[in-house]
């Protein structure tokens, strides 16, 4: 299997030298790292080439690396039923640089791109309907970014008096707790509240 993937990676690199930046093969998977502005050409080649025939799009997702200049990886997964192979295509972008939509090549990419936009704020150009998909109207921020607060910005509850759902600023009923997960039988490294009386 690995030799087949290596050969396929070399073949794609030879056919698309300006697009493919690197090829990785490991754990029975082939990964192409491509230039951001070439994704439509790469997707079309993977679909139409007789040695590839990746006719099914499985998923598009984002990965957030806040410490990098190009903060996001956009990861595409394709399946070739005729070759019985999967391929992963990765590209890098930042918060402001849009990625070309592949909806014209793979119509099934529509909702995956909308989800990546909704969760990460990754922008897609030439998308037929790029709007939020999973979050509510007026939602602030992008919940899968690593700098998004764990509590969010607002909480939702049903108000009996108004007979409707209301949005309110987040109110935590208790402080955030950090658990030590030590075994209660082995004891802790510190004195628990109330135990100082037993020691005296």
C-alpha positions as CSV (number, residue, x, y, z in Angstrom):
1,X,0.0,0.0,0.0
2,X,2.8,2.5,0.9
3,X,4.6,1.9,-2.4
4,X,1.3,2.6,-4.2
5,X,0.8,5.9,-2.3
6,X,4.4,6.9,-2.8
7,X,4.1,6.3,-6.6
8,X,0.8,8.3,-6.7
9,X,2.4,11.1,-4.7
10,X,5.3,11.3,-7.2
11,X,3.0,11.1,-10.1
12,X,0.8,14.0,-8.8
13,X,3.9,16.1,-8.0
14,X,5.3,15.6,-11.5
15,X,2.0,16.6,-13.1
16,X,1.4,19.6,-10.8
17,X,4.9,20.9,-10.0
18,X,3.8,24.5,-9.4
19,X,1.0,23.4,-7.0
20,X,2.4,20.6,-4.9
21,X,4.9,21.9,-2.3
22,X,5.5,18.6,-0.5
23,X,4.2,15.0,-0.3
24,X,4.0,12.9,2.8
25,X,3.2,9.2,3.0
26,X,2.7,7.4,6.3
27,X,0.4,5.2,8.3
28,X,-1.3,4.1,5.0
29,X,-2.2,7.7,4.0
30,X,-1.0,10.2,1.4
31,X,-0.9,13.9,2.2
32,X,-0.2,16.7,-0.3
33,X,0.7,20.1,0.9
34,X,-0.3,22.5,-1.9
35,X,-0.1,26.3,-2.6
36,X,-3.2,28.1,-1.4
37,X,-4.1,29.6,-4.8
38,X,-3.9,26.3,-6.7
39,X,-6.6,24.3,-4.8
40,X,-9.2,24.4,-7.6
41,X,-6.7,23.1,-10.1
42,X,-5.5,20.4,-7.7
43,X,-9.0,19.3,-6.9
44,X,-10.0,19.2,-10.6
45,X,-6.9,17.1,-11.5
46,X,-7.5,14.7,-8.6
47,X,-11.1,14.2,-9.9
48,X,-10.4,14.0,-13.6
49,X,-7.1,12.3,-14.0
50,X,-7.4,8.6,-15.0
51,X,-4.7,7.5,-12.5
52,X,-6.4,9.4,-9.6
53,X,-10.2,9.4,-10.0
54,X,-10.9,10.9,-6.6
55,X,-14.5,11.4,-7.4
56,X,-15.8,11.7,-3.8
57,X,-15.1,14.5,-1.3
58,X,-15.2,13.2,2.2
59,X,-14.6,16.3,4.3
60,X,-13.1,19.7,4.6
61,X,-12.0,20.9,8.0
62,X,-9.8,23.6,9.6
63,X,-7.0,23.4,12.0
64,X,-6.0,26.4,14.1
65,X,-2.4,27.3,14.9
66,X,-2.6,30.7,16.5
67,X,1.2,31.1,16.9
68,X,1.7,30.9,13.1
69,X,1.5,33.7,10.6
70,X,-0.6,31.5,8.3
71,X,-2.8,30.5,11.2
72,X,-5.1,27.9,9.6
73,X,-4.6,24.7,7.8
74,X,-7.5,23.8,5.5
75,X,-7.6,20.1,5.1
76,X,-9.4,18.3,2.3
77,X,-10.1,14.5,2.3
78,X,-10.9,12.8,-1.0
79,X,-11.8,9.2,-1.9
80,X,-11.2,7.3,-5.1
81,X,-13.7,4.3,-5.1
82,X,-12.1,2.9,-8.3
83,X,-8.6,3.0,-6.9
84,X,-9.7,2.2,-3.4
85,X,-7.5,5.1,-2.1
86,X,-7.9,8.1,0.1
87,X,-5.9,11.3,-0.1
88,X,-5.5,14.3,2.1
89,X,-4.7,17.8,0.7
90,X,-3.6,20.6,3.0
91,X,-3.0,24.3,2.4
92,X,-2.3,27.2,4.7
93,X,-4.1,30.5,5.0
94,X,-4.6,33.3,7.5
95,X,-7.6,35.1,8.9
96,X,-7.8,37.6,6.0
97,X,-6.7,35.6,2.9
98,X,-9.6,33.8,1.3
99,X,-9.3,30.3,-0.2
100,X,-10.8,29.5,-3.6
101,X,-14.0,27.5,-3.2
102,X,-14.0,24.0,-4.9
103,X,-17.8,23.9,-5.1
104,X,-17.7,24.0,-8.9
105,X,-15.5,20.9,-8.9
106,X,-17.2,19.1,-6.0
107,X,-20.7,20.4,-5.3
108,X,-20.6,18.4,-2.0
109,X,-18.0,20.8,-0.7
110,X,-20.7,23.5,-0.1
111,X,-21.6,22.6,3.4
112,X,-18.1,21.6,4.4
113,X,-16.8,25.1,3.4
114,X,-19.7,26.8,5.2
115,X,-18.8,24.8,8.4
116,X,-15.1,25.8,8.2
117,X,-16.2,29.4,7.8
118,X,-18.7,29.1,10.7
119,X,-16.4,27.4,13.1
120,X,-13.0,29.0,12.2
121,X,-13.8,32.1,10.1
122,X,-11.9,30.7,7.1
123,X,-13.1,32.7,4.1
124,X,-13.9,31.0,0.7
125,X,-14.1,33.0,-2.5
126,X,-16.6,32.1,-5.2
127,X,-18.7,30.1,-2.8
128,X,-22.4,30.1,-3.8
129,X,-23.8,30.8,-0.3
130,X,-21.1,31.4,2.3
131,X,-23.0,32.1,5.6
132,X,-23.1,30.5,9.0
133,X,-24.3,27.0,9.2
134,X,-24.2,25.7,12.8
135,X,-24.2,28.8,15.0
136,X,-27.2,31.0,15.8
137,X,-28.0,34.3,14.1
138,X,-25.8,37.1,15.4
139,X,-23.3,34.7,16.9
140,X,-20.0,36.5,17.8
141,X,-16.7,34.9,17.1
142,X,-15.7,31.5,15.8
143,X,-16.0,28.7,18.4
144,X,-13.3,26.3,17.2
145,X,-10.5,29.0,17.2
146,X,-8.1,28.3,20.1
147,X,-8.4,31.9,21.3
148,X,-12.2,31.7,21.7
149,X,-13.2,31.7,25.4
150,X,-14.4,28.4,26.8
151,X,-17.5,30.0,28.2
152,X,-18.4,31.9,25.0
153,X,-19.8,35.4,25.1
154,X,-23.5,34.9,25.7
155,X,-25.7,32.2,27.2
156,X,-29.2,31.2,26.0
157,X,-32.1,30.4,28.2
158,X,-35.9,30.4,28.1
159,X,-37.5,33.3,29.9
160,X,-40.9,32.4,31.4
161,X,-42.1,36.0,31.7
162,X,-41.3,37.0,28.1
163,X,-42.3,33.5,26.8
164,X,-39.3,33.4,24.5
165,X,-35.6,32.5,24.4
166,X,-33.3,35.3,25.6
167,X,-29.6,35.9,25.2
168,X,-27.7,37.2,28.2
169,X,-24.0,37.8,29.1
170,X,-22.4,34.7,30.5
171,X,-22.8,34.4,34.3
172,X,-20.8,31.6,35.9
173,X,-22.5,30.3,39.1
174,X,-19.1,29.2,40.5
175,X,-15.5,30.0,39.8
176,X,-13.6,27.9,37.4
177,X,-12.0,25.0,39.3
178,X,-8.8,23.2,38.6
179,X,-8.8,19.6,39.8
180,X,-5.6,17.8,40.8
181,X,-7.0,14.3,40.1
182,X,-4.9,12.8,42.9
183,X,-6.1,9.6,44.5
184,X,-8.0,10.3,47.7
185,X,-6.4,7.2,49.3
186,X,-2.8,8.5,48.7
187,X,-3.6,11.9,50.1
188,X,-2.8,15.4,48.7
189,X,0.3,17.5,48.8
190,X,-1.5,20.3,50.5
191,X,-3.8,20.8,53.5
192,X,-7.5,20.6,52.8
193,X,-9.8,23.2,54.3
194,X,-10.7,22.0,57.8
195,X,-7.8,19.6,58.2
196,X,-5.7,22.3,59.8
197,X,-7.8,21.9,63.0
198,X,-7.0,18.2,63.2
199,X,-3.3,18.8,63.0
200,X,-3.3,21.3,65.9
